Amino acid sequence: MTSRHAAVPRPRAARHARTLHAHGVLRTIALGVAALVVFGGSGVAAVAAKLNGNMEKVDVSDLVNPIAEPTKEPDPDDPNAGQAVNILILGSDQRDGENGEIGGAVAGMRSDTTMVLHISADRSRVELISIPRDSLVDIPVCTMTNGKTTRATHGMFNGAFATGWDNGGDMTSAAACTINTVQQNTGVTIDHFVVVDFTGFQQMVNSIGGVPMCIPNSMFSPEAGLALAPGFQTLDGATALAYARARKGEGIGDGSDTNRIGNQQKLIAAMVREVLSRDVLTNPQKLISFLSAATASLTTDNGMSIGNMTGLAYNLRNISTGNITFMTIPFAAARSDPNRVEWTSAADEVWANLVNDVPALGETPAAPATTAPTTPGATTAPETPVIPAPSETKKAGQEAFSADDTTDVC
């Protein structure tokens, strides 16, 4: 597979360092609203320092392939003003320490979940594009922090992360090689990245009191530690993680990674609805708990900070859930190996649309929601979760769907 676009922009993480497993839009909204809506005054600095301190940050600027770009003076209130933002989200399969206790100790580190989160320049759309780990792509030459340089290869997409980790021995090398691979194969500029591990995911789900979901049939996966009865129920952190990790077992699906991607997308959509429909963003106690969990166990680029994400997050406050789209990049069984996949020609159009900042599937987005300005420190009463009425469903992982759509019926 060759590069789909002639010009591959240099990541903004490389030129000024300016990225939800499962939570890009949630973190983006919450990090900024915390400063603007809840804390105010001198409290902002203290809370921002604490939350920034939760995150491990790495500088990939010297390892990401550069390209000349015009420079402009950033808006001090929103460095991303007037620009689309692309965030690479990686779910880390790290298995040491507390993560090893959760998933079983395994040496090394892999990234089995990858999404490109696109936020439109006008802040009216958010799109999460899942990339199957078994996608056959071109992995370019990658330089490591220790000076080693790897050869260009053609192989599984998640091999890029493993190449960086195995040869560089650190997250910086792994993230940079993955960013280079995404950019070469898509033409999409990666502005930020975030790596989330098992522990951080569990904590985040628990901080919002669990995730309400429809489970249409019994699901049992001893390997993932999952046992669910059918029905509408609220998943706690441990159960949500097991649901996201489950690949094989009773009622899980066909055992493929692409089937698991569909379940992960449904879980993220449910989390988005829960955060946006309840008082998480306006209740100080809940918000602080959520933010502490959201920023724990993360590795990000240097540009992921409370300060420069505030304007972006605040401008997303009125987004319609119908304009938050989840999809898997179009793929088919690879001609060279039926156990691998390759992107179809339809993928070219999706990536090109992201580059040009138009809807990924060319659809017309819904009108953004309008709300009255939020009074600093104000709280709202919790709303009772609404169980979706039976309707025609979208097949998550196979079809694009919005956070408004029904993906399972109980």
C-alpha positions in Angstrom: 0.0 0.0 0.0 1.4 3.4 -0.9 0.9 6.8 0.6 -2.5 8.2 -0.4 -1.6 11.8 -0.6 1.4 13.5 -1.9 1.9 16.0 0.9 2.2 14.5 4.4 1.9 17.4 6.9 4.2 17.6 9.9 2.4 17.0 13.2 1.8 20.1 15.2 3.2 18.2 18.1 6.5 18.5 16.2 6.2 22.2 15.4 4.6 23.6 18.6 3.4 20.5 20.4 -0.3 21.2 20.5 -5.2 14.0 21.1 -10.9 9.6 24.1 -8.8 3.6 24.1 -11.7 5.0 24.3 -12.2 8.5 25.3 -10.8 11.3 23.1 -13.8 13.6 23.0 -14.6 13.1 26.7 -11.2 14.2 27.8 -11.1 17.1 25.4 -14.4 18.5 26.6 -13.8 17.9 30.3 -10.2 19.3 30.5 -11.3 22.7 29.2 -14.7 23.0 30.8 -13.0 22.5 34.2 -11.1 25.7 33.9 -13.9 27.8 32.4 -17.0 26.6 34.1 -16.2 25.3 37.5 -13.1 26.5 39.2 -12.5 30.1 38.2 -10.0 32.6 39.6 -7.0 31.2 41.5 -8.4 27.7 41.6 -7.6 27.2 37.9 -3.8 27.2 38.4 -3.9 24.7 41.3 -6.2 22.3 39.6 -4.5 22.6 36.2 -1.1 21.8 37.9 -2.5 18.7 39.6 -4.2 17.4 36.4 -1.2 18.2 34.2 1.0 16.4 36.8 -1.1 13.2 36.4 0.0 12.8 32.8 3.3 11.5 31.5 4.4 13.6 28.6 7.0 12.9 25.9 8.5 14.9 23.1 8.2 13.2 19.7 9.2 16.3 17.6 12.7 15.0 16.7 11.4 11.6 15.5 8.4 12.6 13.4 9.0 13.2 9.7 9.1 17.0 9.1 7.6 19.0 6.3 7.8 22.8 5.7 4.7 24.6 6.8 3.7 28.3 7.0 3.7 29.6 10.6 1.1 31.9 12.2 0.7 33.7 15.5 -1.6 31.5 17.6 -4.7 32.8 19.4 -3.7 33.0 23.1 -7.2 31.9 24.1 -7.3 29.0 21.7 -4.1 28.0 19.9 -6.2 25.7 17.7 -8.7 28.4 16.7 -9.9 28.1 13.1 -8.1 24.8 12.6 -9.2 21.2 12.5 -7.5 19.0 15.1 -6.5 15.4 14.7 -5.7 13.3 17.7 -4.3 9.8 17.6 -5.7 7.6 20.4 -3.9 4.4 21.3 -5.1 1.8 23.8 -2.0 0.3 25.4 -1.8 -3.4 26.1 0.9 -2.8 28.7 1.0 -5.7 31.1 3.3 -4.8 34.0 2.5 -3.5 37.5 -1.1 -2.8 38.1 -1.9 -3.4 34.4 -0.4 -6.8 34.7 -2.7 -7.6 37.6 -5.7 -6.7 35.5 -4.7 -8.2 32.1 -2.1 -10.8 33.1 1.6 -10.1 33.1 3.3 -10.0 29.6 6.6 -8.6 28.7 6.8 -5.6 26.3 4.0 -3.3 25.1 1.6 -3.4 22.2 -1.2 -1.1 21.0 -4.3 -3.1 20.0 -6.7 -0.2 19.8 -6.1 2.8 17.5 -8.5 5.6 16.6 -8.0 8.9 14.8 -10.2 11.6 16.4 -11.0 14.5 14.1 -12.5 17.7 15.4 -13.7 20.0 12.7 -12.3 23.6 12.4 -15.8 25.0 13.1 -16.2 22.7 16.1 -19.5 21.3 14.8 -18.3 17.8 14.2 -16.3 15.1 15.9 -15.4 11.9 14.1 -13.6 8.8 15.5 -12.1 6.5 12.9 -11.0 3.1 14.1 -8.0 1.4 12.4 -8.0 -2.4 12.6 -4.7 -3.6 14.1 -4.5 -6.3 11.4 -4.5 -3.8 8.6 -1.6 -4.3 6.1 0.1 -1.0 5.7 3.5 0.5 4.8 5.5 1.1 8.0 8.1 3.7 7.1 11.7 4.1 8.3 11.5 5.0 12.0 14.2 6.7 14.1 14.4 5.9 17.8 15.4 8.0 20.8 18.6 5.8 21.1 19.6 6.7 17.6 18.6 3.4 16.0 16.9 3.5 12.6 14.6 0.7 11.4 13.9 -0.4 7.8 10.7 0.4 6.0 8.4 -2.7 5.9 4.9 -3.8 4.8 3.0 -5.4 7.6 0.3 -5.2 10.3 -0.6 -1.7 11.4 0.1 -2.4 15.1 3.6 -3.5 14.1 4.5 0.2 14.0 4.0 0.7 17.7 5.8 -2.6 18.5 8.7 -1.6 16.2 9.2 1.6 18.1 8.9 0.0 21.5 11.1 -3.0 20.7 13.9 -1.0 19.1 13.7 2.2 21.1 12.6 0.8 24.4 10.3 3.7 25.3 6.9 5.3 24.6 8.4 8.2 22.6 9.8 5.9 20.0 6.6 3.8 19.8 4.3 6.8 19.5 6.5 8.5 16.9 6.7 5.4 14.7 2.9 5.0 14.9 2.4 8.7 14.0 4.7 8.4 11.0 2.9 5.3 9.8 -0.6 6.9 10.1 0.6 10.0 8.3 2.3 8.1 5.4 -0.7 5.9 4.8 -3.5 8.5 5.2 -2.1 12.0 4.5 -3.8 13.1 7.8 -1.8 15.5 10.1 -1.6 14.1 13.6 -1.6 17.1 16.0 -1.6 15.2 19.3 -1.6 11.7 20.6 -2.7 10.0 23.8 -1.9 6.5 25.1 -4.4 5.0 27.7 -3.7 1.9 29.7 -6.0 -0.6 31.5 -5.8 1.1 34.9 -6.7 4.6 33.6 -9.7 3.3 31.6 -11.2 1.5 34.6 -10.8 4.6 36.8 -12.4 6.8 34.3 -15.5 4.6 34.0 -15.9 4.4 37.8 -15.5 8.2 38.1 -18.8 8.7 36.2 -20.6 6.0 38.1 -20.4 3.4 35.3 -21.7 3.3 31.7 -25.4 2.4 30.9 -25.5 0.0 28.0 -27.9 -2.4 26.3 -26.5 -5.9 26.3 -28.7 -7.7 23.7 -27.5 -11.2 24.6 -25.5 -13.0 27.2 -21.7 -12.5 26.8 -19.2 -14.8 28.4 -15.4 -14.6 27.8 -13.2 -16.3 30.4 -10.1 -14.9 28.7 -11.3 -11.3 29.2 -13.0 -11.9 32.5 -16.4 -11.0 31.1 -19.8 -12.4 32.2 -22.9 -10.4 31.3 -26.5 -11.3 31.2 -28.8 -9.7 28.5 -30.6 -6.5 29.4 -30.1 -2.8 29.9 -27.5 -2.4 32.7 -24.7 -0.2 34.0 -21.1 -1.5 33.6 -18.6 -0.6 36.2 -14.9 0.0 35.3 -13.7 -3.6 35.5 -16.7 -4.9 33.5 -16.5 -2.1 30.9 -12.8 -2.9 30.4 -13.6 -6.6 30.1 -16.3 -5.8 27.5 -13.8 -3.6 25.5 -11.1 -6.4 25.6 -13.4 -9.4 24.9 -12.7 -11.0 21.6 -13.6 -14.7 21.9 -16.3 -16.5 23.8 -20.1 -17.0 24.0 -22.1 -14.2 22.5 -19.0 -12.1 21.7 -19.2 -12.3 18.0 -16.9 -13.9 15.4 -13.7 -13.6 17.5 -12.2 -11.1 15.1 -10.5 -7.8 16.1 -12.9 -6.0 13.8 -15.8 -7.3 15.8 -14.2 -6.2 19.0 -13.8 -2.7 17.5 -17.6 -2.5 17.1 -18.0 -3.2 20.8 -15.4 -0.6 21.7 -17.2 2.0 19.6 -20.5 1.2 21.3 -18.9 1.6 24.7 -17.3 4.9 23.8 -20.6 6.2 22.4 -22.4 5.2 25.6 -19.7 7.0 27.7 -20.2 10.2 25.5 -23.9 10.1 26.1 -23.5 9.6 29.8 -21.1 12.5 30.2 -23.0 14.9 28.0 -26.5 14.1 29.3 -25.7 14.2 33.1 -24.1 16.8 35.4 -20.5 15.6 35.1 -19.4 18.7 33.4 -21.1 21.2 35.7 -20.9 19.5 39.1 -17.6 20.4 40.7 -17.2 17.2 42.7 -18.0 14.9 39.9 -16.0 16.9 37.4 -12.8 16.9 39.6 -13.2 13.1 40.1 -13.7 12.6 36.4 -10.8 14.7 35.4 -8.4 13.1 37.9 -9.3 9.7 36.4 -9.2 11.0 32.9 -5.7 12.3 33.2 -4.3 9.4 35.2 -2.3 6.6 33.6 -1.9 8.7 30.4 1.0 9.3 28.1 0.6 12.3 25.8 2.6 14.7 23.7 4.0 17.9 25.2 1.1 20.0 23.8 -1.6 18.2 25.8 -2.1 20.6 28.6 -5.0 22.3 30.4 -4.1 25.7 29.1 -3.9 25.2 25.4 -6.9 22.8 25.2 -9.3 25.1 27.1 -10.4 27.1 24.1 -10.9 24.0 22.0 -12.9 22.2 24.7 -15.1 25.2 25.5 -16.0 25.6 21.8 -17.2 22.0 21.7 -19.7 22.5 24.6 -22.7 22.8 22.3 -21.9 20.0 19.9 -24.9 17.8 18.9 -24.5 14.1 19.8 -25.8 13.5 16.2 -22.6 15.1 15.0 -20.3 12.7 17.0 -19.6 9.9 14.5 -18.0 6.5 15.0 -16.8 4.3 12.1 -14.1 1.8 11.1 -12.0 2.6 8.1 -13.4 0.7 5.1 -11.6 -2.6 4.7 -11.7 -6.1 3.1 -9.9 -9.3 3.6 -6.4 -9.0 2.4 -5.7 -10.7 -0.9 -2.3 -11.9 0.4 -3.7 -13.3 3.7 -7.3 -13.9 4.6 -6.4 -13.5 8.3 -5.4 -9.9 7.6 -7.3 -6.9 6.1 -6.5 -4.1 3.7 -8.2 -0.8 3.2 -10.5 -0.5 0.2 -10.7 2.4 -2.2 -13.5 3.9 0.0 -10.9 4.5 2.7 -9.1 6.9 0.4 -12.2 9.1 0.3 -12.5 9.0 4.1 -8.9 10.1 4.7 -9.1 12.8 2.0 -12.3 14.2 3.6 -10.5 14.4 6.9 -7.6 16.2 5.3 -10.0 18.7 3.7 -12.0 18.9 6.9 -15.3 17.8 5.4 -17.6 15.1 6.9 -15.8 11.8 6.6 -18.7 10.1 4.7 -19.7 13.3 2.8 -22.9 13.6 4.8 -24.5 16.9 5.9 -24.0 17.3 9.7 -26.9 18.1 12.0 -27.3 21.7 13.2 -25.4 22.3 16.4 -27.3 22.4 19.7 -27.8 25.8 21.3 -27.7 26.3 25.0 -27.7 29.2 27.4 -24.3 30.3 28.7 -23.3 28.4 31.8 -22.9 30.3 35.1 -19.6 29.5 36.7 -20.1 27.2 39.7 -23.7 26.4 38.8 -24.9 22.8 39.0 -27.8 21.0 37.3 -29.9 18.2 38.6 -29.0 14.7 37.2 -31.2 13.4 34.4 -32.5 9.9 34.4 -30.9 7.9 31.6 -33.3 7.2 28.7 -33.4 3.7 27.5 -33.5 3.8 23.6 -36.8 2.7 22.1 -36.5 -0.4 19.8 -35.7 0.8 16.3 -33.6 -0.2 13.3 -30.1 -0.5 14.5 -26.7 0.3 13.1 -24.0 -2.4 13.0 -21.2 -0.9 15.0 -17.8 -1.7 13.5 -19.4 -2.3 10.1 -21.5 0.8 9.7 -20.8 4.4 10.7 -23.1 5.6 13.4 -23.6 8.6 15.6 -24.0 8.9 19.4 -27.7 9.4 18.7 -28.1 6.1 16.9 -29.3 2.8 18.3 -26.7 0.0 18.0 -28.4 -2.7 20.2 -32.0 -3.4 21.2 -32.9 -4.9 24.6 
